[in-house]
Amino acid sequence: MAKYPLSRRQFIHLGSGAIAATTVAKSILQPRLLSATARPVAPSDTVRFASIGTGVRGCEHLQASLEVPGIQCVAVCDLYDGRHIAAQEAVNNPSVPATRDYRTILDRKDVDSVLIATMDHQHRHIFEDACAAGKDVYCEKPMSHTVEDGFAMVEAAHKHNRMVAVGSQRVSSVLYAKAKEIYNSGKLGEVFSINAYWDRNSPSGAWVYPIPPDASEKTIDWNTFLGNAPKKSFDPVRFFRWRCFTDYGEGLGGDLFVHLLSGIQFIAGINEPALRAQSSGGLYHFKDGREFPDLIETLYDYPNCRLTLRCNLNNNGGEFIGFYGTKGTMIIKDATLTYKPEDTRPEPEGYSVFGWPKALRDQYLQKWHAEHPEPAALRWSVDGEGESYANPPGYSDTVDHQANFYNAVRTRKPVVENEVFGNNAAIGCHLANFSYFNKTVAVWDSSQKKIVKG
Ligand SMILES: NC(=O)c1ccc[n+]([C@@H]2O[C@H](COP(=O)([O-])OP(=O)(O)OC[C@H]3O[C@@H](n4cnc5c(N)ncnc54)[C@H](O)[C@@H]3O)[C@@H](O)[C@H]2O)c1
């Protein structure tokens, strides 16, 4: 006999692994009621919107908007002329008006809301102007380029009583709704540890986007792009690969951490910045003049849990969030969600008593079994044996996120990922970058609303 025979828990653990691999069927989730296909909207409730910023994400939104009932794109705006055509193509309407100047859109009384999908350093002033003009705002993530920007945007939304959605669309996804349901059910027990990563391994994943051949100062409004950022002569690399530069983006923090943080905030019901964060990482491979690391790992302390995040542009690990609870583990891996319970039934000590004399050990085990009668054999199973869910084929959480926003515009009931939620998630990315660049613990000072050195 082995010195340490398998305990019941270890045995069942091995067994349930086999079950998970063979017999736990994956449930395909159904789109929620708010989803575009399921919810007709009266013509009188049509929301007229304009997209400000029609680059990669703006065009994705315009295409997705065709699936959202009760909305109409009435104008598009971008600083690069090629993107006027791309936007008209995306929305299947070559005659939708296109402009370089978003203020002409805000002046229009027939525009109810705007979708801001510009580089991050441009979010704040467009957001503030849109709120002041009485427009509701869907603003892409990360909401802010700086902590100060974020609080100014919250103030603008509140001052002008605007509906706001921030664009981490996983918050509206059916998969995340299921994960939240599992989290809230208590099936995970207490969750003190959350771990997430998003890894990509390609030039495109590292934002090394090709430059369109017609890019020039004639086709691009370079000075407006710079805005409040330091003056620089025309550089298409900065315009098209802006995420690499601190003047316009926040690197992996703003691009990917903020999605992970928003998903975790939503599922775990957190709506505050972390108390502190500590990052490490480096620029290992993409040494192309960029200012951000291509690998960053950050440890966050929240009042009731610890969270570790990683983004690595040198391995194709995909997207992952794990919630490790006292009663179970829940994993989101790309478009799949699994829940696996822990066997928490009591069992006798099976390790340290092997350092006791046999007589004492037998006495201990006998007493323990007398105090804990085994359940009947047929009732020996791991609770529920796990669950697995997947998105429906072709599912788009961007469509659902838009549908939620336009529903808020009609009903004036705020969405979950409103300006306060979006600001808190963005502060998470600013904490990570502050710690990385200052080589220090970044502490959130909530009274001063700023990040200080720890
Ligand atoms: N939610 C998501 O999954 C997701 C995915 C990609 C990007 N994003 C976010 O969307 C935003 C845009 O990213 P992208 O990849 O589309 O960038 P992009 O460079 O492809 O497009 C940004 C566009 O904004 C335009 N722009 C900048 N300032 C402007 C202004 N003042 N007026 C009008 N147009 C202006 C630029 O001309 C550019 O074409 C970013 O905030 C990014 O973080 C979100």
The ligand as a Tripos MOL2 file, in Angstrom:
@<TRIPOS>MOLECULE
LIG
   44    48     1     0     0
SMALL
NO_CHARGES

@<TRIPOS>ATOM
      1 N1        -14.2150   47.4650  -27.5640 N.am      1 LIG1
      2 C1        -13.3400   46.8960  -28.3470 C.2       1 LIG1
      3 O1        -13.2700   45.6870  -28.5000 O.2       1 LIG1
      4 C2        -12.3640   47.7760  -29.0830 C.ar      1 LIG1
      5 C3        -11.6250   47.2490  -30.1610 C.ar      1 LIG1
      6 C4        -10.7590   48.1180  -30.8290 C.ar      1 LIG1
      7 C5        -10.6250   49.4300  -30.4240 C.ar      1 LIG1
      8 N2        -11.3450   49.8930  -29.3740 N.ar      1 LIG1
      9 C6        -11.2240   51.3010  -28.9560 C.3       1 LIG1
     10 O2        -11.8020   52.0840  -29.9910 O.3       1 LIG1
     11 C7        -11.0820   53.3180  -30.1300 C.3       1 LIG1
     12 C8        -10.5720   53.4190  -31.5710 C.3       1 LIG1
     13 O3         -9.6890   52.3600  -31.8430 O.3       1 LIG1
     14 P1         -9.3900   51.9330  -33.3550 P.3       1 LIG1
     15 O4         -8.6610   50.6630  -33.3200 O.co2     1 LIG1
     16 O5        -10.6310   52.0180  -34.1580 O.co2     1 LIG1
     17 O6         -8.3950   53.1040  -33.7940 O.3       1 LIG1
     18 P2         -8.1620   53.6360  -35.2700 P.3       1 LIG1
     19 O7         -6.8540   54.3140  -35.2770 O.co2     1 LIG1
     20 O8         -8.3870   52.5350  -36.2430 O.co2     1 LIG1
     21 O9         -9.3410   54.6820  -35.4730 O.3       1 LIG1
     22 C9         -9.4440   55.8630  -34.7140 C.3       1 LIG1
     23 C10        -9.9810   56.9390  -35.6330 C.3       1 LIG1
     24 O10       -10.3550   58.0660  -34.8300 O.3       1 LIG1
     25 C11       -10.2400   59.1840  -35.6660 C.3       1 LIG1
     26 N3        -10.1800   60.4180  -34.8610 N.ar      1 LIG1
     27 C12        -9.2670   60.7660  -33.9360 C.ar      1 LIG1
     28 N4         -9.5630   61.9730  -33.4260 N.ar      1 LIG1
     29 C13       -10.6790   62.3910  -34.0630 C.ar      1 LIG1
     30 C14       -11.4620   63.5470  -33.9920 C.ar      1 LIG1
     31 N5        -11.1460   64.5670  -33.1590 N.pl3     1 LIG1
     32 N6        -12.5500   63.6630  -34.7880 N.ar      1 LIG1
     33 C15       -12.8700   62.6540  -35.6410 C.ar      1 LIG1
     34 N7        -12.1630   61.5160  -35.7480 N.ar      1 LIG1
     35 C16       -11.0800   61.3850  -34.9660 C.ar      1 LIG1
     36 C17        -8.9480   58.9510  -36.4280 C.3       1 LIG1
     37 O11        -8.9230   59.6890  -37.6200 O.3       1 LIG1
     38 C18        -8.9680   57.4470  -36.6440 C.3       1 LIG1
     39 O12        -9.3720   57.1020  -37.9590 O.3       1 LIG1
     40 C19        -9.9770   53.2650  -29.0860 C.3       1 LIG1
     41 O13       -10.4200   53.9370  -27.9290 O.3       1 LIG1
     42 C20        -9.8110   51.7980  -28.8030 C.3       1 LIG1
     43 O14        -9.2970   51.5230  -27.5300 O.3       1 LIG1
     44 C21       -12.2090   49.0890  -28.7190 C.ar      1 LIG1
@<TRIPOS>BOND
     1     1     2 1
     2     2     3 2
     3     2     4 1
     4     4     5 ar
     5     4    44 ar
     6     5     6 ar
     7     6     7 ar
     8     7     8 ar
     9     8     9 1
    10     8    44 ar
    11     9    10 1
    12     9    42 1
    13    10    11 1
    14    11    12 1
    15    11    40 1
    16    12    13 1
    17    13    14 1
    18    14    15 2
    19    14    16 1
    20    14    17 1
    21    17    18 1
    22    18    19 2
    23    18    20 1
    24    18    21 1
    25    21    22 1
    26    22    23 1
    27    23    24 1
    28    23    38 1
    29    24    25 1
    30    25    26 1
    31    25    36 1
    32    26    27 ar
    33    26    35 ar
    34    27    28 ar
    35    28    29 ar
    36    29    30 ar
    37    29    35 ar
    38    30    31 1
    39    30    32 ar
    40    32    33 ar
    41    33    34 ar
    42    34    35 ar
    43    36    37 1
    44    36    38 1
    45    38    39 1
    46    40    41 1
    47    40    42 1
    48    42    43 1
@<TRIPOS>SUBSTRUCTURE
     1 LIG1         1 GROUP 0 **** ****
